[in-house]
């Protein structure tokens, strides 16, 4: 079985690899995932909180 796992990227990271890991899991471009986190952060702050939680919870690849 080749199951996808939600893990932080070690290859394509800007800060912690969270956005790149989420993008890989969802088959998105990492730039799109990064933009979504930024837009959520600018829309009242949940993007920052979600990113920090995922940083702590997601294991490294």
mmJSON file of the N, C-alpha and C atoms, coordinates in Angstrom:
{"data_MODEL":{"atom_site":{
"group_PDB":["ATOM","ATOM","ATOM","ATOM","ATOM","ATOM","ATOM","ATOM","ATOM","ATOM","ATOM","ATOM","ATOM","ATOM","ATOM","ATOM","ATOM","ATOM","ATOM","ATOM","ATOM","ATOM","ATOM","ATOM","ATOM","ATOM","ATOM","ATOM","ATOM","ATOM","ATOM","ATOM","ATOM","ATOM","ATOM","ATOM","ATOM","ATOM","ATOM","ATOM","ATOM","ATOM","ATOM","ATOM","ATOM","ATOM","ATOM","ATOM","ATOM","ATOM","ATOM","ATOM","ATOM","ATOM","ATOM","ATOM","ATOM","ATOM","ATOM","ATOM","ATOM","ATOM","ATOM","ATOM","ATOM","ATOM","ATOM","ATOM","ATOM","ATOM","ATOM","ATOM","ATOM","ATOM","ATOM","ATOM","ATOM","ATOM","ATOM","ATOM","ATOM","ATOM","ATOM","ATOM","ATOM","ATOM","ATOM","ATOM","ATOM","ATOM","ATOM","ATOM","ATOM","ATOM","ATOM","ATOM","ATOM","ATOM","ATOM","ATOM","ATOM","ATOM","ATOM","ATOM","ATOM","ATOM","ATOM","ATOM","ATOM","ATOM","ATOM","ATOM","ATOM","ATOM","ATOM","ATOM","ATOM","ATOM","ATOM","ATOM","ATOM","ATOM","ATOM","ATOM","ATOM","ATOM","ATOM","ATOM","ATOM","ATOM","ATOM","ATOM","ATOM","ATOM","ATOM","ATOM","ATOM","ATOM","ATOM","ATOM","ATOM","ATOM","ATOM","ATOM","ATOM","ATOM","ATOM","ATOM","ATOM","ATOM","ATOM","ATOM","ATOM","ATOM","ATOM","ATOM","ATOM","ATOM","ATOM","ATOM","ATOM","ATOM","ATOM","ATOM","ATOM","ATOM","ATOM","ATOM","ATOM","ATOM","ATOM","ATOM","ATOM","ATOM","ATOM","ATOM","ATOM","ATOM","ATOM","ATOM","ATOM","ATOM","ATOM"],
"id":[1,2,3,4,5,6,7,8,9,10,11,12,13,14,15,16,17,18,19,20,21,22,23,24,25,26,27,28,29,30,31,32,33,34,35,36,37,38,39,40,41,42,43,44,45,46,47,48,49,50,51,52,53,54,55,56,57,58,59,60,61,62,63,64,65,66,67,68,69,70,71,72,73,74,75,76,77,78,79,80,81,82,83,84,85,86,87,88,89,90,91,92,93,94,95,96,97,98,99,100,101,102,103,104,105,106,107,108,109,110,111,112,113,114,115,116,117,118,119,120,121,122,123,124,125,126,127,128,129,130,131,132,133,134,135,136,137,138,139,140,141,142,143,144,145,146,147,148,149,150,151,152,153,154,155,156,157,158,159,160,161,162,163,164,165,166,167,168,169,170,171,172,173,174,175,176,177,178,179,180,181,182,183],
"type_symbol":["N","C","C","N","C","C","N","C","C","N","C","C","N","C","C","N","C","C","N","C","C","N","C","C","N","C","C","N","C","C","N","C","C","N","C","C","N","C","C","N","C","C","N","C","C","N","C","C","N","C","C","N","C","C","N","C","C","N","C","C","N","C","C","N","C","C","N","C","C","N","C","C","N","C","C","N","C","C","N","C","C","N","C","C","N","C","C","N","C","C","N","C","C","N","C","C","N","C","C","N","C","C","N","C","C","N","C","C","N","C","C","N","C","C","N","C","C","N","C","C","N","C","C","N","C","C","N","C","C","N","C","C","N","C","C","N","C","C","N","C","C","N","C","C","N","C","C","N","C","C","N","C","C","N","C","C","N","C","C","N","C","C","N","C","C","N","C","C","N","C","C","N","C","C","N","C","C","N","C","C","N","C","C"],
"label_atom_id":["N","CA","C","N","CA","C","N","CA","C","N","CA","C","N","CA","C","N","CA","C","N","CA","C","N","CA","C","N","CA","C","N","CA","C","N","CA","C","N","CA","C","N","CA","C","N","CA","C","N","CA","C","N","CA","C","N","CA","C","N","CA","C","N","CA","C","N","CA","C","N","CA","C","N","CA","C","N","CA","C","N","CA","C","N","CA","C","N","CA","C","N","CA","C","N","CA","C","N","CA","C","N","CA","C","N","CA","C","N","CA","C","N","CA","C","N","CA","C","N","CA","C","N","CA","C","N","CA","C","N","CA","C","N","CA","C","N","CA","C","N","CA","C","N","CA","C","N","CA","C","N","CA","C","N","CA","C","N","CA","C","N","CA","C","N","CA","C","N","CA","C","N","CA","C","N","CA","C","N","CA","C","N","CA","C","N","CA","C","N","CA","C","N","CA","C","N","CA","C","N","CA","C","N","CA","C","N","CA","C","N","CA","C"],
"label_alt_id":[null,null,null,null,null,null,null,null,null,null,null,null,null,null,null,null,null,null,null,null,null,null,null,null,null,null,null,null,null,null,null,null,null,null,null,null,null,null,null,null,null,null,null,null,null,null,null,null,null,null,null,null,null,null,null,null,null,null,null,null,null,null,null,null,null,null,null,null,null,null,null,null,null,null,null,null,null,null,null,null,null,null,null,null,null,null,null,null,null,null,null,null,null,null,null,null,null,null,null,null,null,null,null,null,null,null,null,null,null,null,null,null,null,null,null,null,null,null,null,null,null,null,null,null,null,null,null,null,null,null,null,null,null,null,null,null,null,null,null,null,null,null,null,null,null,null,null,null,null,null,null,null,null,null,null,null,null,null,null,null,null,null,null,null,null,null,null,null,null,null,null,null,null,null,null,null,null,null,null,null,null,null,null],
"label_comp_id":["UNK","UNK","UNK","UNK","UNK","UNK","UNK","UNK","UNK","UNK","UNK","UNK","UNK","UNK","UNK","UNK","UNK","UNK","UNK","UNK","UNK","UNK","UNK","UNK","UNK","UNK","UNK","UNK","UNK","UNK","UNK","UNK","UNK","UNK","UNK","UNK","UNK","UNK","UNK","UNK","UNK","UNK","UNK","UNK","UNK","UNK","UNK","UNK","UNK","UNK","UNK","UNK","UNK","UNK","UNK","UNK","UNK","UNK","UNK","UNK","UNK","UNK","UNK","UNK","UNK","UNK","UNK","UNK","UNK","UNK","UNK","UNK","UNK","UNK","UNK","UNK","UNK","UNK","UNK","UNK","UNK","UNK","UNK","UNK","UNK","UNK","UNK","UNK","UNK","UNK","UNK","UNK","UNK","UNK","UNK","UNK","UNK","UNK","UNK","UNK","UNK","UNK","UNK","UNK","UNK","UNK","UNK","UNK","UNK","UNK","UNK","UNK","UNK","UNK","UNK","UNK","UNK","UNK","UNK","UNK","UNK","UNK","UNK","UNK","UNK","UNK","UNK","UNK","UNK","UNK","UNK","UNK","UNK","UNK","UNK","UNK","UNK","UNK","UNK","UNK","UNK","UNK","UNK","UNK","UNK","UNK","UNK","UNK","UNK","UNK","UNK","UNK","UNK","UNK","UNK","UNK","UNK","UNK","UNK","UNK","UNK","UNK","UNK","UNK","UNK","UNK","UNK","UNK","UNK","UNK","UNK","UNK","UNK","UNK","UNK","UNK","UNK","UNK","UNK","UNK","UNK","UNK","UNK"],
"label_asym_id":["A","A","A","A","A","A","A","A","A","A","A","A","A","A","A","A","A","A","A","A","A","A","A","A","A","A","A","A","A","A","A","A","A","A","A","A","A","A","A","A","A","A","A","A","A","A","A","A","A","A","A","A","A","A","A","A","A","A","A","A","A","A","A","A","A","A","A","A","A","A","A","A","A","A","A","A","A","A","A","A","A","A","A","A","A","A","A","A","A","A","A","A","A","A","A","A","A","A","A","A","A","A","A","A","A","A","A","A","A","A","A","A","A","A","A","A","A","A","A","A","A","A","A","A","A","A","A","A","A","A","A","A","A","A","A","A","A","A","A","A","A","A","A","A","A","A","A","A","A","A","A","A","A","A","A","A","A","A","A","A","A","A","A","A","A","A","A","A","A","A","A","A","A","A","A","A","A","A","A","A","A","A","A"],
"label_entity_id":["1","1","1","1","1","1","1","1","1","1","1","1","1","1","1","1","1","1","1","1","1","1","1","1","1","1","1","1","1","1","1","1","1","1","1","1","1","1","1","1","1","1","1","1","1","1","1","1","1","1","1","1","1","1","1","1","1","1","1","1","1","1","1","1","1","1","1","1","1","1","1","1","1","1","1","1","1","1","1","1","1","1","1","1","1","1","1","1","1","1","1","1","1","1","1","1","1","1","1","1","1","1","1","1","1","1","1","1","1","1","1","1","1","1","1","1","1","1","1","1","1","1","1","1","1","1","1","1","1","1","1","1","1","1","1","1","1","1","1","1","1","1","1","1","1","1","1","1","1","1","1","1","1","1","1","1","1","1","1","1","1","1","1","1","1","1","1","1","1","1","1","1","1","1","1","1","1","1","1","1","1","1","1"],
"label_seq_id":[1,1,1,2,2,2,3,3,3,4,4,4,5,5,5,6,6,6,7,7,7,8,8,8,9,9,9,10,10,10,11,11,11,12,12,12,13,13,13,14,14,14,15,15,15,16,16,16,17,17,17,18,18,18,19,19,19,20,20,20,21,21,21,22,22,22,23,23,23,24,24,24,25,25,25,26,26,26,27,27,27,28,28,28,29,29,29,30,30,30,31,31,31,32,32,32,33,33,33,34,34,34,35,35,35,36,36,36,37,37,37,38,38,38,39,39,39,40,40,40,41,41,41,42,42,42,43,43,43,44,44,44,45,45,45,46,46,46,47,47,47,48,48,48,49,49,49,50,50,50,51,51,51,52,52,52,53,53,53,54,54,54,55,55,55,56,56,56,57,57,57,58,58,58,59,59,59,60,60,60,61,61,61],
"pdbx_PDB_ins_code":[null,null,null,null,null,null,null,null,null,null,null,null,null,null,null,null,null,null,null,null,null,null,null,null,null,null,null,null,null,null,null,null,null,null,null,null,null,null,null,null,null,null,null,null,null,null,null,null,null,null,null,null,null,null,null,null,null,null,null,null,null,null,null,null,null,null,null,null,null,null,null,null,null,null,null,null,null,null,null,null,null,null,null,null,null,null,null,null,null,null,null,null,null,null,null,null,null,null,null,null,null,null,null,null,null,null,null,null,null,null,null,null,null,null,null,null,null,null,null,null,null,null,null,null,null,null,null,null,null,null,null,null,null,null,null,null,null,null,null,null,null,null,null,null,null,null,null,null,null,null,null,null,null,null,null,null,null,null,null,null,null,null,null,null,null,null,null,null,null,null,null,null,null,null,null,null,null,null,null,null,null,null,null],
"Cartn_x":[0.834,0.0,0.877,0.472,1.196,0.273,0.164,-0.715,0.004,-0.732,-0.179,-0.173,0.861,0.931,1.121,0.504,0.645,1.889,2.984,4.26,4.837,5.661,6.34,7.448,7.574,8.583,9.957,10.963,12.333,13.059,12.482,13.134,12.711,11.41,10.867,10.26,11.086,10.568,11.002,10.121,10.445,10.719,9.786,9.954,10.069,8.97,8.981,8.598,8.194,7.8,6.341,5.559,4.147,3.365,3.483,2.712,3.091,4.359,4.808,4.29,4.26,3.725,2.238,1.497,0.06,-0.184,0.596,0.448,0.732,1.758,2.089,0.958,0.394,-0.695,-1.949,-2.223,-3.427,-3.185,-1.976,-1.607,-1.78,-1.296,-1.324,0.096,0.209,1.49,1.789,3.021,3.346,3.103,3.248,3.001,1.544,0.643,-0.784,-1.068,-0.495,-0.699,-0.143,1.022,1.605,0.713,0.191,-0.708,-1.98,-2.495,-3.685,-3.406,-2.239,-1.891,-1.758,-1.165,-1.012,-2.376,-3.241,-4.58,-5.372,-5.255,-5.932,-5.358,-4.06,-3.437,-3.913,-4.061,-4.509,-6.003,-6.743,-8.19,-8.568,-7.752,-8.113,-7.229,-6.269,-5.309,-5.382,-6.433,-6.441,-5.319,-4.804,-3.719,-2.477,-2.152,-0.973,-1.165,-2.329,-2.605,-2.607,-3.255,-3.288,-1.88,-1.077,0.297,1.109,0.996,1.753,1.314,0.015,-0.476,0.047,-0.027,0.467,1.971,2.689,4.141,4.463,3.668,3.9,3.421,2.265,1.622,2.196,2.544,2.993,4.437,4.684,6.072,6.833,8.156,8.999,9.047,9.22,9.31,10.579],
"Cartn_y":[-1.187,0.0,1.248,2.2,3.455,4.569,4.717,5.725,7.054,8.122,9.461,9.79,10.478,10.936,12.441,13.099,14.535,14.792,15.146,15.397,16.714,17.344,18.571,18.234,19.053,18.838,19.262,18.48,18.861,19.396,19.174,19.597,20.992,21.267,22.506,23.346,23.812,24.569,26.015,26.879,28.296,28.585,28.175,28.372,27.013,26.258,24.97,23.804,24.072,23.01,22.616,23.373,23.04,23.219,24.37,24.649,23.674,23.369,22.437,21.025,20.636,19.331,19.22,20.275,20.293,20.251,21.022,21.043,19.668,19.012,17.679,16.696,16.79,15.9,16.118,17.389,17.732,17.827,17.482,17.575,18.991,19.979,21.375,21.86,23.01,23.679,24.3,24.182,24.758,26.263,26.968,28.409,28.714,27.902,28.099,27.879,26.845,26.584,27.729,28.246,29.376,30.608,30.867,32.006,31.847,30.633,30.402,30.691,30.276,30.574,32.081,32.784,34.238,34.922,34.496,35.084,34.84,33.641,33.365,34.214,34.449,35.281,36.725,37.218,38.593,38.766,37.671,37.724,37.548,38.012,37.964,37.087,36.407,35.688,34.184,33.507,32.056,31.34,31.942,31.313,31.112,32.097,32.003,30.914,30.88,29.884,28.476,28.313,27.003,26.554,27.483,27.15,26.706,27.433,27.083,25.733,25.467,24.183,23.038,23.231,22.196,22.01,23.082,23.006,22.077,22.179,21.357,19.923,19.758,18.448,17.581,18.178,17.406,16.92,15.648,15.156,15.539,15.589,15.843,14.604,14.823,13.703,12.917],
"Cartn_z":[0.0,0.0,0.0,-0.813,-0.883,-0.405,0.907,1.486,1.586,1.327,1.507,2.985,3.408,4.783,4.791,5.744,5.905,6.741,6.058,6.727,6.228,7.077,6.675,5.692,4.672,3.655,4.167,3.845,4.184,2.958,1.767,0.527,0.084,0.134,-0.416,0.697,1.604,2.737,2.658,3.123,3.269,4.746,5.601,7.041,7.724,7.728,8.425,7.525,6.298,5.391,5.489,6.27,6.459,5.165,4.534,3.319,2.208,2.087,1.07,1.361,2.618,2.991,2.728,3.054,2.788,1.28,0.519,-0.935,-1.534,-1.045,-1.537,-1.228,-0.054,0.351,-0.5,-0.845,-1.604,-3.111,-3.563,-4.983,-5.526,-4.768,-5.18,-5.403,-6.042,-6.142,-4.771,-4.266,-2.956,-2.873,-3.99,-3.987,-3.674,-4.182,-3.912,-2.424,-1.841,-0.417,0.424,0.05,0.782,0.69,-0.507,-0.675,0.159,0.247,1.071,2.546,3.037,4.424,4.642,3.696,3.809,3.772,2.855,2.78,4.059,4.613,5.884,7.016,6.988,8.013,7.903,6.69,6.478,6.738,6.73,6.925,8.397,9.283,10.685,11.548,10.968,11.773,11.87,11.362,11.555,10.797,9.744,8.987,9.82,10.65,11.507,12.552,13.155,14.195,13.6,12.442,11.785,11.427,10.883,10.493,11.714,12.819,14.023,14.589,14.582,15.072,14.194,12.867,11.966,12.108,12.375,12.575,13.755,14.805,15.996,15.784,15.112,15.013,13.894,12.759,11.602,11.795,11.575,11.643,10.393,10.503,9.328,8.454,7.163,6.228,6.469],
"occupancy":[1.0,1.0,1.0,1.0,1.0,1.0,1.0,1.0,1.0,1.0,1.0,1.0,1.0,1.0,1.0,1.0,1.0,1.0,1.0,1.0,1.0,1.0,1.0,1.0,1.0,1.0,1.0,1.0,1.0,1.0,1.0,1.0,1.0,1.0,1.0,1.0,1.0,1.0,1.0,1.0,1.0,1.0,1.0,1.0,1.0,1.0,1.0,1.0,1.0,1.0,1.0,1.0,1.0,1.0,1.0,1.0,1.0,1.0,1.0,1.0,1.0,1.0,1.0,1.0,1.0,1.0,1.0,1.0,1.0,1.0,1.0,1.0,1.0,1.0,1.0,1.0,1.0,1.0,1.0,1.0,1.0,1.0,1.0,1.0,1.0,1.0,1.0,1.0,1.0,1.0,1.0,1.0,1.0,1.0,1.0,1.0,1.0,1.0,1.0,1.0,1.0,1.0,1.0,1.0,1.0,1.0,1.0,1.0,1.0,1.0,1.0,1.0,1.0,1.0,1.0,1.0,1.0,1.0,1.0,1.0,1.0,1.0,1.0,1.0,1.0,1.0,1.0,1.0,1.0,1.0,1.0,1.0,1.0,1.0,1.0,1.0,1.0,1.0,1.0,1.0,1.0,1.0,1.0,1.0,1.0,1.0,1.0,1.0,1.0,1.0,1.0,1.0,1.0,1.0,1.0,1.0,1.0,1.0,1.0,1.0,1.0,1.0,1.0,1.0,1.0,1.0,1.0,1.0,1.0,1.0,1.0,1.0,1.0,1.0,1.0,1.0,1.0,1.0,1.0,1.0,1.0,1.0,1.0],
"B_iso_or_equiv":[0.0,0.0,0.0,0.0,0.0,0.0,0.0,0.0,0.0,0.0,0.0,0.0,0.0,0.0,0.0,0.0,0.0,0.0,0.0,0.0,0.0,0.0,0.0,0.0,0.0,0.0,0.0,0.0,0.0,0.0,0.0,0.0,0.0,0.0,0.0,0.0,0.0,0.0,0.0,0.0,0.0,0.0,0.0,0.0,0.0,0.0,0.0,0.0,0.0,0.0,0.0,0.0,0.0,0.0,0.0,0.0,0.0,0.0,0.0,0.0,0.0,0.0,0.0,0.0,0.0,0.0,0.0,0.0,0.0,0.0,0.0,0.0,0.0,0.0,0.0,0.0,0.0,0.0,0.0,0.0,0.0,0.0,0.0,0.0,0.0,0.0,0.0,0.0,0.0,0.0,0.0,0.0,0.0,0.0,0.0,0.0,0.0,0.0,0.0,0.0,0.0,0.0,0.0,0.0,0.0,0.0,0.0,0.0,0.0,0.0,0.0,0.0,0.0,0.0,0.0,0.0,0.0,0.0,0.0,0.0,0.0,0.0,0.0,0.0,0.0,0.0,0.0,0.0,0.0,0.0,0.0,0.0,0.0,0.0,0.0,0.0,0.0,0.0,0.0,0.0,0.0,0.0,0.0,0.0,0.0,0.0,0.0,0.0,0.0,0.0,0.0,0.0,0.0,0.0,0.0,0.0,0.0,0.0,0.0,0.0,0.0,0.0,0.0,0.0,0.0,0.0,0.0,0.0,0.0,0.0,0.0,0.0,0.0,0.0,0.0,0.0,0.0,0.0,0.0,0.0,0.0,0.0,0.0],
"pdbx_formal_charge":[null,null,null,null,null,null,null,null,null,null,null,null,null,null,null,null,null,null,null,null,null,null,null,null,null,null,null,null,null,null,null,null,null,null,null,null,null,null,null,null,null,null,null,null,null,null,null,null,null,null,null,null,null,null,null,null,null,null,null,null,null,null,null,null,null,null,null,null,null,null,null,null,null,null,null,null,null,null,null,null,null,null,null,null,null,null,null,null,null,null,null,null,null,null,null,null,null,null,null,null,null,null,null,null,null,null,null,null,null,null,null,null,null,null,null,null,null,null,null,null,null,null,null,null,null,null,null,null,null,null,null,null,null,null,null,null,null,null,null,null,null,null,null,null,null,null,null,null,null,null,null,null,null,null,null,null,null,null,null,null,null,null,null,null,null,null,null,null,null,null,null,null,null,null,null,null,null,null,null,null,null,null,null],
"auth_seq_id":[1,1,1,2,2,2,3,3,3,4,4,4,5,5,5,6,6,6,7,7,7,8,8,8,9,9,9,10,10,10,11,11,11,12,12,12,13,13,13,14,14,14,15,15,15,16,16,16,17,17,17,18,18,18,19,19,19,20,20,20,21,21,21,22,22,22,23,23,23,24,24,24,25,25,25,26,26,26,27,27,27,28,28,28,29,29,29,30,30,30,31,31,31,32,32,32,33,33,33,34,34,34,35,35,35,36,36,36,37,37,37,38,38,38,39,39,39,40,40,40,41,41,41,42,42,42,43,43,43,44,44,44,45,45,45,46,46,46,47,47,47,48,48,48,49,49,49,50,50,50,51,51,51,52,52,52,53,53,53,54,54,54,55,55,55,56,56,56,57,57,57,58,58,58,59,59,59,60,60,60,61,61,61],
"auth_comp_id":["UNK","UNK","UNK","UNK","UNK","UNK","UNK","UNK","UNK","UNK","UNK","UNK","UNK","UNK","UNK","UNK","UNK","UNK","UNK","UNK","UNK","UNK","UNK","UNK","UNK","UNK","UNK","UNK","UNK","UNK","UNK","UNK","UNK","UNK","UNK","UNK","UNK","UNK","UNK","UNK","UNK","UNK","UNK","UNK","UNK","UNK","UNK","UNK","UNK","UNK","UNK","UNK","UNK","UNK","UNK","UNK","UNK","UNK","UNK","UNK","UNK","UNK","UNK","UNK","UNK","UNK","UNK","UNK","UNK","UNK","UNK","UNK","UNK","UNK","UNK","UNK","UNK","UNK","UNK","UNK","UNK","UNK","UNK","UNK","UNK","UNK","UNK","UNK","UNK","UNK","UNK","UNK","UNK","UNK","UNK","UNK","UNK","UNK","UNK","UNK","UNK","UNK","UNK","UNK","UNK","UNK","UNK","UNK","UNK","UNK","UNK","UNK","UNK","UNK","UNK","UNK","UNK","UNK","UNK","UNK","UNK","UNK","UNK","UNK","UNK","UNK","UNK","UNK","UNK","UNK","UNK","UNK","UNK","UNK","UNK","UNK","UNK","UNK","UNK","UNK","UNK","UNK","UNK","UNK","UNK","UNK","UNK","UNK","UNK","UNK","UNK","UNK","UNK","UNK","UNK","UNK","UNK","UNK","UNK","UNK","UNK","UNK","UNK","UNK","UNK","UNK","UNK","UNK","UNK","UNK","UNK","UNK","UNK","UNK","UNK","UNK","UNK","UNK","UNK","UNK","UNK","UNK","UNK"],
"auth_asym_id":["A","A","A","A","A","A","A","A","A","A","A","A","A","A","A","A","A","A","A","A","A","A","A","A","A","A","A","A","A","A","A","A","A","A","A","A","A","A","A","A","A","A","A","A","A","A","A","A","A","A","A","A","A","A","A","A","A","A","A","A","A","A","A","A","A","A","A","A","A","A","A","A","A","A","A","A","A","A","A","A","A","A","A","A","A","A","A","A","A","A","A","A","A","A","A","A","A","A","A","A","A","A","A","A","A","A","A","A","A","A","A","A","A","A","A","A","A","A","A","A","A","A","A","A","A","A","A","A","A","A","A","A","A","A","A","A","A","A","A","A","A","A","A","A","A","A","A","A","A","A","A","A","A","A","A","A","A","A","A","A","A","A","A","A","A","A","A","A","A","A","A","A","A","A","A","A","A","A","A","A","A","A","A"],
"auth_atom_id":["N","CA","C","N","CA","C","N","CA","C","N","CA","C","N","CA","C","N","CA","C","N","CA","C","N","CA","C","N","CA","C","N","CA","C","N","CA","C","N","CA","C","N","CA","C","N","CA","C","N","CA","C","N","CA","C","N","CA","C","N","CA","C","N","CA","C","N","CA","C","N","CA","C","N","CA","C","N","CA","C","N","CA","C","N","CA","C","N","CA","C","N","CA","C","N","CA","C","N","CA","C","N","CA","C","N","CA","C","N","CA","C","N","CA","C","N","CA","C","N","CA","C","N","CA","C","N","CA","C","N","CA","C","N","CA","C","N","CA","C","N","CA","C","N","CA","C","N","CA","C","N","CA","C","N","CA","C","N","CA","C","N","CA","C","N","CA","C","N","CA","C","N","CA","C","N","CA","C","N","CA","C","N","CA","C","N","CA","C","N","CA","C","N","CA","C","N","CA","C","N","CA","C","N","CA","C","N","CA","C","N","CA","C"],
"pdbx_PDB_model_num":[1,1,1,1,1,1,1,1,1,1,1,1,1,1,1,1,1,1,1,1,1,1,1,1,1,1,1,1,1,1,1,1,1,1,1,1,1,1,1,1,1,1,1,1,1,1,1,1,1,1,1,1,1,1,1,1,1,1,1,1,1,1,1,1,1,1,1,1,1,1,1,1,1,1,1,1,1,1,1,1,1,1,1,1,1,1,1,1,1,1,1,1,1,1,1,1,1,1,1,1,1,1,1,1,1,1,1,1,1,1,1,1,1,1,1,1,1,1,1,1,1,1,1,1,1,1,1,1,1,1,1,1,1,1,1,1,1,1,1,1,1,1,1,1,1,1,1,1,1,1,1,1,1,1,1,1,1,1,1,1,1,1,1,1,1,1,1,1,1,1,1,1,1,1,1,1,1,1,1,1,1,1,1]
}}}
